[in-house]
């Protein structure tokens, strides 16, 4: 079984080549060759028809199965050389140049990326000169990334001044870094000496960072599988109930939850667990009239106060503008 989405992506890339060379291959044989179950293979085959050679979704793979054999109906069409449109080539060039400037990038990887970029520039022609006028930088997060990457490689402790949005405050702490990873944003997983527990820090919330001379000595911990997302609630986490109207049903799609009961008005009563209930105040403000926190009572009252303070701030701004 694939450990995560990256493993599945690698497997499906290999699967494309495998199926091209074996038209009409049997499901059982392919599953055995890749060391997966037939159900996992069928799941991969459900995804492949949504893939293709164009970023815009054209030239998709026409692959299907009757449950016994697998058929690929357009392998020759997909095998044609990839032709990039001007905007696609520009996006690739700008992104490649930006990534090549990232601090902490291994020099061998940087050189390989620069070589690939040069080949793309030669193929793109005039588009390459137009893309050179665009740039993307990673100034604030990039410096933090470099320090964390160095701390991990040298096994050294870090001092942080870190912003916690749940408490709306800056805290100072020493941490023993464990790893860097990206799930939407870039994060550091570390052993926090302040809380004496494993914590996850978002790099763009690090206000200040220093590399210390003390050696990092995190306890032996099993790395979490992040294929299901960064936030994975525990059964021991506090329970929160959020009631949403029809316009807030999206909450059930984006937040892991224990249950979602239908309400008479077309809304939902969503029960979820979170290690930091206070962070859901932002959800309540975002929902506005489309939802509210029903319990626990202290969290509901906290959300009401936050909404009142936000409205009062708007009223003050309006009064100042009129004056």
ABEGO torsion letter per residue (X at the ends): XBABAAAAAAAAAAAAAAAAABBGBBAAAAAAAAGBBAAAAAAAAAAAAABBABAAGBGBBBBBBAGABBBBAAAAAAABBBBBBAAAAAAAAAAAAAAAABBGBBAAAAAAAAAAAAAAAAAAEAAAAAAAABBBBBAAAAAAAAAAAAAAAAGBBBBBBBBBAAAGBBBBBBBBBABBBBBGBBBBBBBBAAAGBBBBBBAAABABBBBBABBBBBBBBBBBBAAAEABBBBAABBBBBBBBBAAAAAAAAABBBABBBBBAAGBBBBBBBBABAAAAAAAAAAAEAABBBAOBAAAAAAAAAAAAAAAAAAAAAAAAAAX
